[in-house]
Amino acid sequence: MKHVFAAALLCAAVAAPSFAQEIKIGYALAEDSHYGAGAKAFEASLKESLGDQFSFRHFPSSGLGGEREVLEGLQLGTVEMTIASDGTLTNFVPEVGVLGVPFLLRDKDHARKVLDGEIGQEMLAKFEPAGLHALAWGEQGFRHITSNRGAVEAPSDLNGLKIRTMENPVHIEAFRALGAAPTPMAWPEVIGALEQGAIDGQENPLSVIVSAKLNEVQKYLTLDGHVYSSTIILVSPALWNGLDDAQKAAFEKAAKDAVVAMRAYVDEVDASGVAAMKDAGMQVNELSPEQKAAFREALAGPYQQYEAQFGKELMDRIQAVE
C-alpha cells in the first residue's frame, strides 16, 4: 500500500503543471511604437531561449502610470520590467544627464558607439545602487521641436515658447537659456495640455512624434536634432536576483534583440516620418548647419555648467568616440 501511495505521489508530481513566472512590462508609448517593438522583441527572444518559463503582460500607453511611477514600481518589486526614457532616468542616476547635453552627440552612429561602448556600459552599472537593474540602451532618436506658434529657425523664435520637456534638468536649463519657458510634464498629460493650449509645443524624436500622432495637435515641426534621446531596458532587482545564470544570459540576449528592434524602428521612422507628417498636414522645416551653430553658440553659458556638473573629461571622451 505504501508503494502504491508513493507511486501516486510521483505521478502527481510529474503531471503537475509548471506555471510560467509573469513579467509585467510597462512603458509610456503605444504598443505600435518603438517601445512596443522592443518589448515584443524581448518577449520573443526570451521565449525562444527559455520556452514557457516566463509570460508577459504588456501595459503600453502608461497603463501602469508615468515613467517615474513605473520605475519606482521596479524598485519596490511590484513591476518587473520597463523601457524608460533617459530624461526620466536622470532622477535616479543623475550622471545619465550628460547624454542629454544639446549637440553633444553628432549622429546616430556616434550615439550608438558611445552607448554600446565603454562609456555606455559604465553608466548602466550605476543603476544597481539606485535599486534598478539596467540591461541595455535602447533608442528613440534625435529630438525635434513641434509647436502651434510657428516654425523655429533661430533662438529668438523660442522666446516665451511654452514647451513641454521631460523632467530632465539638462534639457530644462538649455531651453531656459534659449529664451523658452520649459514646462516639465509627464507624457500622459501632454496631448491634453496641447489640445487645451496650456503649452505651445513639445520636443521629441520622430519615433514619438509619428507614433503619438502629434500632427493632430501640432501644426509645425522643426527638424533641429538638438538632443539624442535614448532609452534603457530595465528589470527589477527582485526579478533579476531570482534568476539563475542561464536565465540571466537569456535576459541579456533578449535585451540585445530588443535594442536591434528599437533601432530598426527608429531608422525606418527617420526615413519615412517626415513625409508622413507632411502628408498629415504639418509644416516642416529643417535647420541648416549654420542655424544649428547659432543655437550651439547661444548655449555657451549652459555648456560651462554642464562641464562643471558632469566633468569636461567625460564630455571630451564622448566627443572623441569615432
C-alpha positions in Angstrom: 0.0 0.0 0.0 2.9 2.3 0.8 4.4 1.6 -2.6 1.1 2.4 -4.3 0.8 5.7 -2.4 4.4 6.7 -3.3 3.9 5.9 -6.9 0.7 8.0 -6.9 2.6 11.0 -5.4 5.3 10.6 -8.0 2.8 10.6 -10.9 1.0 13.6 -9.5 4.3 15.5 -9.2 5.2 14.6 -12.8 1.8 15.6 -14.0 1.6 18.8 -12.1 1.7 21.8 -14.4 4.6 24.2 -14.2 3.4 27.8 -14.1 5.3 30.5 -16.0 6.5 33.4 -14.0 4.7 36.5 -15.0 6.5 39.7 -16.1 4.6 42.9 -16.1 6.2 45.4 -18.5 5.0 48.9 -18.6 6.0 51.7 -21.0 4.8 55.2 -21.9 4.0 54.9 -25.6 1.6 52.8 -27.7 2.2 49.2 -28.5 2.9 50.0 -32.1 5.7 52.4 -31.1 9.5 51.7 -30.9 8.9 50.9 -27.2 6.4 48.2 -28.2 8.7 46.9 -30.9 11.4 46.5 -28.2 9.1 44.9 -25.7 7.8 42.4 -28.2 11.2 41.5 -29.5 12.4 40.9 -25.9 9.4 38.6 -25.2 10.0 36.7 -28.4 13.7 36.3 -27.8 13.1 35.1 -24.2 10.5 32.6 -25.3 13.0 31.2 -27.9 15.7 30.8 -25.3 13.7 29.7 -22.3 10.4 28.3 -23.6 7.4 28.9 -21.4 9.3 29.7 -18.2 8.1 33.3 -18.3 4.9 35.0 -19.6 4.4 38.7 -20.3 1.7 41.2 -19.6 2.2 44.4 -21.6 1.0 47.7 -20.3 1.6 50.2 -23.1 0.4 53.9 -23.2 1.3 54.4 -19.5 -1.0 51.6 -18.4 0.9 51.3 -15.1 1.4 55.1 -14.7 4.0 57.6 -15.7 7.6 56.6 -16.1 8.6 57.7 -12.7 5.9 55.7 -11.1 6.8 52.6 -13.1 10.5 52.9 -12.2 9.5 53.2 -8.5 7.5 50.1 -9.0 10.6 48.3 -10.2 12.4 49.4 -7.1 9.6 48.1 -4.9 9.3 44.9 -6.9 5.7 45.5 -7.9 6.6 45.8 -11.6 9.1 43.5 -13.2 10.2 45.4 -16.3 10.1 48.6 -18.3 11.6 50.6 -21.2 12.1 54.1 -19.9 13.5 57.3 -21.4 16.8 58.7 -20.3 15.2 62.0 -19.3 13.2 60.4 -16.5 16.1 58.2 -15.5 18.3 61.2 -14.6 16.1 61.4 -11.5 17.5 58.1 -10.4 21.1 58.3 -11.9 22.0 61.9 -12.5 25.1 61.1 -14.4 22.9 59.9 -17.3 22.1 63.5 -17.9 25.3 64.1 -19.8 23.8 62.3 -22.8 21.1 65.0 -22.9 23.6 67.8 -23.4 22.4 69.5 -26.6 24.5 68.8 -29.7 27.0 66.7 -27.8 26.3 63.5 -29.8 26.8 64.1 -33.6 24.6 61.5 -35.2 23.0 58.1 -34.6 26.2 56.2 -35.4 28.2 58.2 -32.9 25.5 57.9 -30.3 25.3 54.1 -30.7 29.0 53.7 -30.5 29.1 55.7 -27.2 26.2 53.7 -25.7 27.4 50.3 -26.8 31.0 51.0 -25.8 32.8 51.6 -22.5 31.1 54.8 -21.6 27.6 53.4 -22.0 28.4 50.2 -20.0 29.9 52.3 -17.2 26.6 54.2 -17.0 24.4 51.1 -17.0 26.3 49.8 -14.0 25.3 52.9 -12.0 21.7 51.8 -11.9 22.3 48.9 -9.5 23.0 51.1 -6.4 19.8 53.0 -7.4 17.7 49.9 -6.9 17.3 49.2 -10.7 18.9 46.6 -12.9 19.8 48.0 -16.4 20.2 45.6 -19.2 20.8 47.6 -22.3 20.5 51.0 -24.0 17.5 51.4 -26.4 16.8 54.2 -28.7 14.4 57.0 -29.5 16.5 59.1 -31.9 17.2 62.8 -32.1 14.7 65.2 -30.7 12.9 67.8 -32.7 10.6 70.7 -31.8 6.9 70.8 -32.6 4.8 73.9 -32.0 1.5 75.6 -32.7 3.1 79.1 -32.6 5.3 78.8 -35.8 8.4 77.4 -37.3 11.6 77.6 -35.2 14.6 78.9 -37.3 16.6 80.9 -34.8 17.0 81.0 -31.0 14.8 84.1 -30.9 11.9 82.0 -32.2 11.9 80.3 -28.9 11.3 83.4 -26.8 8.5 82.8 -24.4 7.5 79.5 -26.1 5.8 77.3 -23.5 7.4 74.0 -24.4 6.9 70.6 -22.7 10.2 68.9 -21.7 10.9 65.8 -19.8 11.8 66.0 -16.2 15.5 66.5 -17.2 17.4 69.4 -15.6 19.8 69.5 -18.6 17.0 70.0 -21.1 15.2 72.5 -18.9 18.3 74.6 -18.5 19.1 74.6 -22.2 15.6 75.7 -23.2 15.6 78.4 -20.5 18.9 79.7 -21.8 17.4 79.9 -25.3 14.5 82.1 -24.0 11.8 79.4 -23.9 9.5 78.6 -21.0 10.3 74.9 -20.4 7.5 73.1 -18.7 8.3 69.6 -17.3 5.4 67.3 -17.7 4.7 63.6 -17.6 3.9 62.2 -21.0 0.3 61.1 -20.2 -0.6 64.8 -19.7 1.0 66.2 -22.8 -1.7 65.6 -25.5 -4.4 67.2 -23.3 -2.2 70.2 -22.5 -1.5 70.8 -26.2 -5.2 70.5 -27.1 -6.1 72.9 -24.3 -3.4 75.4 -25.2 -1.7 75.1 -21.8 1.6 74.6 -23.7 2.6 75.8 -27.1 4.8 72.9 -28.1 6.9 69.9 -27.2 10.1 68.2 -28.3 10.6 64.6 -29.1 12.1 62.2 -31.7 10.3 61.4 -34.9 9.6 58.0 -33.5 7.4 59.6 -30.8 6.0 62.4 -33.0 4.8 59.8 -35.5 3.6 57.1 -33.2 1.7 59.6 -30.9 0.2 61.3 -34.0 1.2 64.7 -32.8 0.2 66.1 -36.1 -3.4 66.0 -34.7 -2.5 68.6 -32.1 0.6 70.4 -33.6 1.0 72.5 -36.7 4.7 73.0 -37.1 7.7 70.6 -37.0 11.2 71.9 -36.8 13.9 69.3 -37.5 16.7 70.6 -35.3 18.1 67.4 -33.7 19.0 69.3 -30.6 19.4 66.2 -28.4 19.8 62.5 -28.9 17.3 60.6 -26.9 18.0 57.1 -25.6 16.0 54.7 -23.5 17.1 51.9 -21.1 15.7 48.4 -20.8 15.4 47.7 -17.1 14.2 44.9 -14.8 13.5 44.9 -11.1 16.3 43.7 -8.8 13.8 41.4 -7.2 13.3 39.6 -10.6 16.9 39.7 -11.6 18.3 38.3 -8.3 15.9 35.4 -8.6 17.2 34.3 -11.9 19.8 31.5 -12.4 22.8 32.0 -14.6 21.2 30.6 -17.7 18.1 32.8 -17.3 20.3 35.9 -16.8 22.1 35.1 -20.0 18.8 34.7 -21.9 17.6 38.1 -20.5 20.8 39.8 -21.6 20.4 38.3 -25.1 16.7 39.3 -25.2 17.8 42.9 -24.3 20.2 43.0 -27.2 17.5 41.7 -29.6 15.1 44.4 -28.3 17.7 47.1 -29.0 18.1 45.8 -32.6 14.3 46.0 -33.0 14.1 49.5 -31.5 16.9 50.9 -33.6 15.4 49.4 -36.8 12.1 51.1 -35.9 13.8 54.4 -35.4 15.7 54.1 -38.6 12.5 53.3 -40.5 10.6 56.2 -39.0 13.5 58.6 -39.5 13.4 57.6 -43.2 9.6 57.9 -43.6 8.3 60.0 -40.8 8.9 63.5 -42.3 6.9 62.6 -45.4 4.2 61.1 -43.2 3.9 64.3 -41.1 3.9 66.5 -44.2 1.1 64.3 -45.7 -0.8 64.7 -42.4 -0.7 68.5 -42.8 2.3 69.6 -40.6 4.5 72.4 -41.9 8.1 71.0 -41.7 11.4 72.9 -41.8 14.9 71.7 -41.2 17.7 73.7 -39.6 20.9 74.2 -41.7 24.3 73.6 -40.1 24.7 77.3 -39.8 21.4 77.7 -38.0 22.4 74.8 -35.6 25.7 76.6 -34.9 23.7 79.7 -33.8 21.8 77.5 -31.2 25.0 76.0 -30.1 26.6 79.4 -29.6 23.5 80.5 -27.6 24.2 77.6 -25.2 27.7 78.6 -24.3 26.7 79.5 -20.7 24.9 76.2 -20.0 27.8 74.3 -21.6 30.1 75.7 -18.9 27.6 74.5 -16.3 27.4 71.0 -18.0 31.2 70.7 -17.9 31.2 71.6 -14.2 28.4 69.2 -13.5 29.4 66.1 -15.5 33.1 66.7 -15.9 34.9 68.1 -19.0 36.9 64.9 -19.2 33.7 62.8 -19.7 32.3 65.2 -22.3 35.6 65.1 -24.1 35.6 61.3 -24.0 32.1 61.2 -25.5 33.0 63.6 -28.3 36.2 61.7 -29.0 34.4 58.4 -29.8 34.7 57.7 -33.5 
